[in-house]
């Protein structure tokens, strides 16, 4: 009753204004957790361990690890450096399509896009590499994409810089490798025919 008296005292327009406000509040859609279609969207930083081989060697020494920058233009190391002698074959870590094979700032670079890894798809990069593949070629996991160039490395000794990106976001390349590739050889089951069972 007190609320009704206040509405009558304030005039006819106040009642209409209250009615419209209540209608808008009731009919407004519930807030969504999805981002606005034209607003910024979060980048998917998940990486499936689909790697089948190291880019160089069996288990090369990591000269410098991944150091993600605090900001987009901050200092850091957007990949890892693997020790490798000039002429060492460089292999595709996982199956994909060559998205770039050429020179950037005087350095040979090969990039391989990994299909089925989200939108945008993951992309691995190897440098400095003398490419033996061309843009658009399909490559299998372990297939040679080039050889380590003797110059162009930013390491104190010759190395391969291995990078991983999803769109403009840099990710840790080692996260592509399954645990058995990081720690050693995969487990193998041996036949048990003729082996006595424990009692």
Protein Blocks (a to p, Z undefined) as FASTA:
>chain_A
ZZmmmmmmnojklmmmmmmmmmmmmmpccddfbdcfkbccdddfbdcdfbfbdfbhjbdc
dfbacdddfbfklgcdebddddddehiacddfbgcddfbdcdeehiacdddddehiajad
ddddddddddfbdehiacdehiafbdcdfbhiabfbdcddddddehjaccdfklmpcfkl
mnmccdddddfehiacdZZ
